[in-house]
Amino acid sequence: MKKLMTACVALLGIPAAHAQGALGANYNEHFEDVDSRDLDKAGAHWVRLFLTMPELDRIPAAEHGAVQTILKVGARYKTILSLKFPRNMRDFPAPGSAEMARETAWLDQVLPLVMGKIDMLVIGNEPYIESRREDRDLDLNVYYEALANRVIAYRKAHCASGCRTHLYMGALNRLDLEINRTPSTERWMAFVKATPEIDGVDIHPHLPDIEGSKVFVDYVTARMRPDQKFISTEFSIVRWWEQHMKTPASAGFVAKYHLPQGAKNWQVIKAALETPFPKPEWDAFLAASPWFEDHKHYLRDQMAIFRASGRLAVATYGFKQASSMSRNFGENTTPWLLNSVFAGRTIQPNPDGSAAFNYAYIDDFKALQK
């Protein structure tokens, strides 16, 4: 059956998923942070960005930094662009409506610029997060299926033979929680499986523990064709870091670096954001924190789970502390910045102005390139 499916895909002129268990760099929307010095130090070969589509109402796609950057880096690196359609304030538009026409027009701006010039195009960013819970019904599926079919039709018309750009549907969130495994997610996966032009699905396991990621992998791999793969353009145990922000920082660390007695972990991070620490001080803070130090090989361990499935195409990990992670940092701020391979906002820059790396991840990231 697998050989038959592969043959059918080849006859249709659809490129098979081409990456095998790769690890790359995710920048989310922060195209301004992409720096080849960082990528080359880590040995990275893949770069991922997302494009927030409503921004195209005020910035033409050809002038948008995310589009320009992904095309520029595509000369040296493999590239992934996710298309983000936020719906946090309103329900999904009806097919044939003026609002739907406006949103498909965003696609019509982007597709001529990127099709055949990037390696993966992900239709959607986080549909089940970027919408209201009451709207996460089959209308969500109708909307994204319409977008996907428009992308497929464009590729068929303009990049049919051996097209560089592979198509994925993205991305599913918190599948470790039963409440999020719904008729809509079942239809999402059924559409992926039934659509030969789609290479697979994106998953975003941001979790309190690594074990939950296997639920994601098992869920999607059981519902795809044998020739399809999954990608994971975002993943972390940020919900574990979050649980420890209001606990006291190591007393030994606080005393050694003359911080206020009883300082909480979030307060140490805030201090580093206001006045970046020398690298030895930031490293000492994390090394003295068992909740972090005991998980410093998370990246290695997570990639082992992904790769053991035999179905991972590419995973991209949070690569650099971004402005959105550090703005107004407080006790209830989600500590995304603790995920980053390069800690350019909590550590003083290198003499050449480049970002310093986070001691906990850089060696594993480089080793995982092999």
LOLO-156228 format. One line per 8 residues: number of its first residue (from 1); their letters; for each residue y, z, x of C-alpha. Coordinates in Angstrom, 3 decimals. Each point is the difference from the previous one (the first is absolute). Example, Ala and Ser with C-alpha at 12.3 -4.5 7.8 and 13.67 -1.06 7.14 Angstrom:
REM LOLO-156228
1	AS	-4.500:7.800:12.300; 3.440:-0.660:1.370;
REM end
This chain:
REM LOLO-156228
1	MKKLMTAC	0.000:0.000:0.000; 2.409:0.900:2.822; -0.637:-3.340:1.739; 0.481:-1.834:-3.277; 3.323:1.764:-0.678; 1.245:-0.747:3.533; -0.937:-3.654:-0.418; 1.836:-0.187:-3.333;
9	VALLGIPA	3.099:1.544:1.559; -0.123:-2.560:2.813; -0.357:-2.878:-2.449; 3.038:1.215:-1.914; 2.034:-0.108:3.204; 0.711:3.738:-0.150; 0.248:1.758:3.399; -2.496:2.851:0.404;
17	AHAQGALG	1.344:3.442:0.932; 0.461:-0.268:3.752; 0.801:3.401:1.488; -2.831:2.390:0.754; 0.942:3.679:0.070; 3.366:-0.464:1.712; 2.663:2.717:0.346; 3.683:-0.864:-0.062;
25	ANYNEHFE	3.507:1.377:-0.476; 1.546:0.700:-3.409; 3.782:0.196:-0.372; 0.262:-0.014:-3.822; 3.489:-1.274:-0.887; 1.539:0.917:3.359; 0.201:-3.396:1.670; 2.810:1.349:2.191;
33	DVDSRDLD	-2.521:2.234:1.803; -2.264:-2.797:1.225; 0.135:0.085:3.808; -2.335:-2.033:2.191; 0.262:2.673:2.710; -1.775:2.481:-2.268; -2.539:-2.535:-1.206; -0.883:-1.076:3.508;
41	KAGAHWVR	-0.298:3.574:1.300; -2.530:0.687:-2.721; -1.788:-3.333:0.375; 0.620:-0.830:-3.673; -0.797:-3.488:-1.282; 0.894:0.379:-3.705; 3.352:0.764:-1.675; 0.478:0.847:-3.672;
49	LFLTMPEL	3.214:0.162:-2.057; 0.714:0.075:-3.697; 2.743:-1.826:-1.886; 1.625:1.675:-3.014; 0.322:-2.959:-2.315; 2.973:1.077:-2.195; 2.130:-0.025:3.157; -0.189:-3.790:-0.180;
57	DRIPAAEH	2.513:0.119:-2.855; 2.668:0.860:2.573; -1.501:-1.208:3.297; -1.550:-3.492:0.111; -3.559:0.131:1.302; 0.860:-2.187:2.985; 2.635:2.560:1.057; -2.024:3.138:-0.690;
65	GAVQTILK	-0.850:2.001:3.114; -3.611:0.573:-1.030; -0.637:-3.734:-0.375; 1.864:-0.919:3.158; -1.768:2.686:2.025; -3.540:-0.767:-1.186; 0.531:-3.677:0.790; 1.449:0.783:3.420;
73	VGARYKTI	-2.776:2.365:1.078; -2.580:-2.466:-1.300; 0.505:-1.986:3.179; -1.643:2.817:2.003; -1.936:2.176:-2.447; -2.168:-0.308:-3.081; 2.071:0.774:-3.085; -0.339:1.540:-3.458;
81	LSLKFPRN	2.694:-0.041:-2.682; -0.395:2.026:-3.205; 2.094:-0.941:-3.031; 1.313:3.075:-1.804; 0.858:-0.203:-3.715; 1.271:3.491:-0.979; -0.195:0.840:-3.712; 0.843:3.716:0.055;
89	MRDFPAPG	2.669:-0.237:-2.704; -1.437:-2.459:-2.525; -3.184:-1.530:-1.394; -1.453:-3.268:1.237; 1.634:-3.165:-1.369; -1.834:-2.086:-2.545; -1.363:-3.402:1.075; 2.517:-2.725:-0.735;
97	SAEMARET	2.930:2.411:-0.197; 3.309:-0.512:1.788; -0.707:3.089:2.105; -3.343:-1.396:1.100; 1.665:-3.279:0.903; 2.526:1.899:2.118; -2.756:1.793:1.882; -2.125:-3.062:0.622;
105	AWLDQVLP	3.174:-1.636:1.318; -0.060:2.593:2.781; -3.405:-1.339:0.964; 1.362:-3.528:-0.031; 2.571:1.042:2.605; -2.527:1.625:2.327; -3.044:-2.249:-0.129; 1.546:-3.095:1.639;
113	LVMGKIDM	1.163:2.178:2.889; -3.230:1.866:0.779; -2.966:-2.006:-1.269; -1.946:-1.320:2.956; 2.203:1.943:2.426; -1.378:3.534:-0.400; -3.608:1.133:0.124; -0.268:2.116:-3.140;
121	LVIGNEPY	2.077:0.130:-3.168; -0.625:3.037:-2.210; 0.887:-0.455:-3.667; 1.387:3.408:-0.951; 0.705:3.077:2.055; -1.042:3.062:-2.054; -0.131:-1.053:-3.664; -1.453:3.311:-1.173;
129	IESRREDR	2.696:2.039:1.771; 2.937:-2.345:-0.562; -0.332:0.247:-3.777; 0.114:2.695:-2.671; -3.357:1.558:-0.863; 0.374:-0.976:-3.651; 0.359:-3.653:1.050; -3.128:-0.152:2.161;
137	DLDLNVYY	-2.038:-1.787:-2.643; -1.247:-3.573:-0.211; 3.583:-1.314:-0.177; 0.152:0.880:3.700; -2.989:-2.248:0.605; 1.438:-2.898:-2.011; 3.193:0.209:2.057; -1.654:0.046:3.425;
145	EALANRVI	-2.566:-2.620:-0.951; 2.850:-2.322:-0.983; 1.675:0.590:3.348; -3.256:-0.571:1.852; -0.715:-3.231:-1.857; 3.462:-1.284:0.870; -0.599:0.764:3.686; -3.412:-1.660:-0.137;
153	AYRKAHCA	1.426:-3.118:-1.642; 2.748:-0.229:2.609; -2.446:0.319:2.880; -2.276:-2.643:-1.542; 2.923:-2.406:-0.349; 1.641:0.604:3.370; -2.510:1.564:2.417; -3.419:-0.995:-1.261;
161	SGCRTHLY	-1.944:-1.003:3.088; -0.722:2.763:2.523; 3.061:1.977:-1.034; 0.849:2.802:2.417; 1.027:2.328:-2.829; -2.749:2.097:-1.611; 0.617:1.659:-3.372; -0.684:3.626:-0.961;
169	MGALNRLD	0.776:2.080:-3.072; 1.685:3.287:0.750; -0.201:2.844:0.043; -2.039:2.700:-1.717; 1.018:3.684:0.354; -1.715:3.390:-0.391; -3.366:-1.360:-1.047; -1.426:3.295:1.232;
177	LEINRTPS	1.276:1.437:-3.293; -2.033:-0.955:-3.054; 3.141:-0.235:-2.150; 1.024:-3.067:2.016; -3.285:-1.882:-0.472; 0.898:-1.603:-3.303; -0.707:-3.104:-2.126; 3.034:-1.535:1.690;
185	TERWMAFV	-1.349:0.555:3.534; -3.361:-1.376:-1.160; 1.729:-3.143:-1.261; 1.980:-0.167:3.266; -3.229:-0.151:1.959; -1.632:-2.372:-2.491; 2.885:-2.444:0.503; -0.357:0.250:3.773;
193	KATPEIDG	-3.736:-0.673:-0.217; 0.332:-2.896:-2.437; 2.774:-1.796:1.902; -1.381:-2.011:2.921; 3.441:-0.492:1.559; 0.415:3.771:0.487; -1.440:1.343:3.265; -0.120:3.624:-1.129;
201	VDIHPHLP	1.986:3.091:-0.897; 2.388:2.409:1.719; -0.466:3.796:-0.154; 2.472:2.760:0.886; -1.880:3.280:0.509; 2.748:2.593:0.588; -2.100:3.120:-0.361; -0.375:3.747:0.596;
209	DIEGSKVF	-3.290:-0.592:1.834; -1.767:-2.891:1.649; -3.105:0.273:-2.177; 1.864:-1.405:-2.994; 0.413:-3.351:1.734; -3.698:-0.742:-0.381; 0.480:0.065:-3.791; 2.570:-2.800:0.411;
217	VDYVTARM	-2.301:-2.043:2.223; -3.042:0.456:-2.221; 1.968:-0.815:-3.157; 1.432:-3.306:1.191; -2.965:-1.275:2.025; -2.334:0.502:-2.981; 2.272:-2.191:-2.128; 0.652:-2.937:2.316;
225	RPDQKFIS	-1.934:-3.117:0.891; -2.076:0.214:3.186; 2.418:-2.333:1.806; 3.062:2.110:-0.853; 1.467:2.803:2.085; 2.513:2.780:-0.442; 3.140:0.688:1.985; 1.843:3.305:0.277;
233	TEFSIVRW	3.638:-0.653:0.803; 0.835:3.709:-0.403; -2.153:3.100:0.469; 0.487:3.606:1.115; -0.735:3.661:-0.677; 3.638:0.675:-0.778; -1.052:2.251:-2.905; -1.660:2.278:2.564;
241	WEQHMKTP	3.146:0.190:2.130; 1.952:0.704:-3.189; -2.032:3.125:-0.727; 1.195:1.598:3.245; 3.730:-0.673:-0.064; 0.958:3.399:-1.449; -2.210:2.061:2.298; 1.447:1.604:3.169;
249	ASAGFVAK	-0.028:-1.995:3.201; -1.955:1.351:2.952; 1.613:3.259:1.145; -0.691:-0.895:3.626; 1.695:-3.368:-0.346; 3.001:1.490:-1.804; 0.464:2.653:2.682; -0.412:-2.405:2.931;
257	YHLPQGAK	2.565:-2.465:-1.327; 2.434:2.610:-1.354; -0.218:-1.038:-3.621; 0.780:2.464:-2.823; -2.745:2.568:-0.426; -2.121:-0.782:-3.066; 1.065:-3.664:-0.119; -2.130:-2.066:-2.341;
265	NWQVIKAA	-1.589:-3.271:1.062; 2.409:-2.045:-2.120; 2.926:1.768:1.676; -1.295:-0.927:3.451; -0.300:-3.632:-1.100; 3.503:0.077:-1.466; 1.361:1.412:3.281; -1.694:-2.822:1.925;
273	LETPFPKP	1.501:-2.582:-2.338; 3.494:1.461:0.402; -0.300:0.250:3.803; -3.059:-1.861:1.292; -2.260:2.108:2.222; -1.029:-0.905:3.519; -3.489:-1.443:-0.228; -1.764:3.079:1.497;
281	EWDAFLAA	1.607:2.212:-2.668; -1.059:-2.195:-2.950; -3.495:-0.345:1.429; -0.186:3.774:0.451; 0.991:0.564:-3.639; -2.828:-2.181:-1.288; -2.558:1.227:2.549; 0.744:3.619:-0.962;
289	SPWFEDHK	-0.586:-0.797:-3.694; -3.745:0.182:-0.830; 0.556:-1.878:-3.271; 1.150:-2.967:2.110; -1.861:0.427:3.286; -3.357:0.225:-1.782; 0.706:-3.374:-1.640; 1.571:-1.839:2.929;
297	HYLRDQMA	-2.903:-2.465:0.076; 0.449:-0.877:-3.665; 0.762:-3.623:0.847; -3.235:-0.382:1.970; -2.046:1.752:-2.692; 1.543:-1.976:-2.874; -0.587:-3.321:1.692; -3.633:1.001:0.517;
305	IFRASGRL	-0.388:0.408:-3.773; 1.720:-3.308:-0.720; -2.019:-1.906:2.599; -3.330:1.562:-0.974; 0.264:-1.828:-3.334; -0.182:-3.351:1.768; 2.615:-1.230:-2.481; 3.336:0.831:1.676;
313	AVATYGFK	2.174:-2.975:0.895; 3.134:1.787:1.291; 1.486:3.476:-0.209; 3.628:0.642:0.987; 1.179:3.509:0.814; 3.479:1.513:-0.227; 1.474:-1.011:3.332; 3.495:1.410:0.356;
321	QASSMSRN	2.037:2.807:-1.520; 2.458:-1.694:-2.363; 3.371:0.882:-1.456; -1.473:0.541:-3.478; -2.321:2.693:1.382; 2.754:2.089:1.523; 2.804:-0.203:-2.549; 0.932:3.440:-1.431;
329	FGENTTPW	-3.198:1.549:1.348; -0.747:3.295:-1.741; -2.800:2.339:-1.000; -1.225:-2.347:-2.736; 0.284:-3.257:1.939; -3.263:-1.879:0.424; -0.544:0.043:3.798; -0.858:-3.669:0.451;
337	LLNSVFAG	1.489:0.111:3.479; -2.958:2.053:1.268; -2.191:-3.089:-0.450; 1.929:-2.179:2.421; -1.382:-1.334:3.265; 3.552:-0.154:1.404; 2.283:2.974:-0.623; 3.398:-1.557:0.513;
345	RTIQPNPD	1.873:2.472:-2.223; -1.435:3.361:1.028; -0.307:-0.751:3.742; 2.781:-1.065:2.336; -0.258:-3.711:0.891; -1.409:-1.288:3.251; 2.497:-0.897:2.766; -0.141:-3.657:-1.077;
353	GSAAFNYA	0.884:0.950:-3.576; -3.475:-0.627:-1.393; -1.770:2.574:-2.160; -2.264:2.678:1.428; -3.566:0.075:-1.268; -1.752:2.787:-1.837; -2.552:1.486:2.403; -2.585:0.443:-2.765;
361	YIDDFKAL	-0.475:-3.655:-0.910; 0.920:-2.356:2.807; -3.237:0.174:1.986; -2.183:-0.405:-3.074; 2.154:-2.855:-1.298; -0.381:-1.848:3.303; -3.727:0.689:0.201; -0.518:-1.254:-3.545;
369	QK	1.384:-3.402:0.993; -3.270:-0.527:1.863;
REM end
